[in-house]
Amino acid sequence: MRAWHIVQARVGEAEQDASDLMSRYFFHLRAGESRANPDQTGQHLPGPEAARGAAGRIARQLLAWNLEPVPWPEYQIQVTDEADAVLFEMPLSEAGELVAAVS
């Protein structure tokens, strides 16, 4: 039984080490100049390209849900780093074009 706890501790340490190597990115939903839904948690990802991919998936999911009467094409996902520096913004209208092209 004791060996299992040691293995669990080492796996936990490895996961912590991996998250220490990855940056945390935050995905804020914006409407105009205000943050409609700020991301307080963020996600550990290996780099900016992974963050761009995650933003695209979030945008496509919001559009797929098609929650009325929200004017989704007017929203964008703003991606920031741990220092709250804006890395990029992805308008949901761009993700909508990707959804339409795939459909």
DAFENBEL-V314834 format. One record per residue. N is the residue number from 1. PHI is phi in whole degrees, 0 to 359 (NA if undefined). PSI is psi in whole degrees, 0 to 359 (none if undefined). D_LAST is the distance of its C-alpha to the last C-alpha in Angstrom with 1 decimal. Layout:
<<N:PHI:PSI:D_LAST> <N:PHI:PSI:D_LAST>>
This chain:
<<1:NA:321:52.6> <2:297:322:53.5> <3:299:322:51.6> <4:299:319:48.4> <5:294:323:48.8> <6:294:316:49.5> <7:298:314:46.3> <8:301:317:44.3> <9:297:318:46.0> <10:291:322:45.2> <11:296:316:41.5> <12:300:319:41.4> <13:295:319:43.1> <14:297:318:40.7> <15:296:320:37.7> <16:296:317:39.6> <17:299:319:40.4> <18:296:318:36.7> <19:291:332:35.7> <20:293:331:38.7> <21:278:340:37.3> <22:261:149:33.9> <23:276:154:33.4> <24:262:130:32.2> <25:244:144:29.3> <26:244:138:28.7> <27:243:97:25.5> <28:264:131:26.6> <29:274:124:24.4> <30:241:146:25.9> <31:233:105:26.1> <32:69:233:28.0> <33:265:359:31.0> <34:250:155:31.3> <35:274:109:29.9> <36:288:327:28.3> <37:211:90:28.1> <38:288:141:30.0> <39:273:114:29.4> <40:268:345:32.9> <41:259:311:32.1> <42:75:178:29.9> <43:222:140:28.8> <44:280:124:30.6> <45:223:156:28.5> <46:290:341:29.7> <47:178:180:29.0> <48:299:325:27.2> <49:292:323:24.2> <50:294:324:23.7> <51:294:321:24.0> <52:296:319:21.3> <53:297:318:18.9> <54:295:320:20.0> <55:298:320:19.5> <56:297:318:15.9> <57:295:319:15.3> <58:298:313:17.4> <59:298:315:15.6> <60:296:323:12.1> <61:293:318:14.0> <62:300:317:15.8> <63:292:323:12.9> <64:294:326:11.4> <65:293:330:15.0> <66:49:50:15.0> <67:288:120:18.8> <68:269:150:20.6> <69:262:34:22.5> <70:289:126:21.7> <71:278:72:20.6> <72:308:322:18.2> <73:299:343:17.5> <74:273:354:21.3> <75:265:162:21.4> <76:216:159:21.4> <77:258:122:22.1> <78:258:125:25.5> <79:255:126:26.4> <80:236:163:30.1> <81:264:188:32.5> <82:295:337:35.5> <83:270:7:37.6> <84:67:21:35.1> <85:281:132:34.5> <86:286:122:31.1> <87:271:317:29.2> <88:191:166:26.2> <89:236:142:24.0> <90:238:107:20.2> <91:296:138:19.1> <92:296:336:16.3> <93:298:325:15.2> <94:293:318:14.6> <95:294:326:12.4> <96:297:323:10.5> <97:295:323:10.0> <98:293:319:8.7> <99:297:317:6.2> <100:295:322:5.2> <101:292:326:5.6> <102:282:326:3.8> <103:291:none:0.0>>
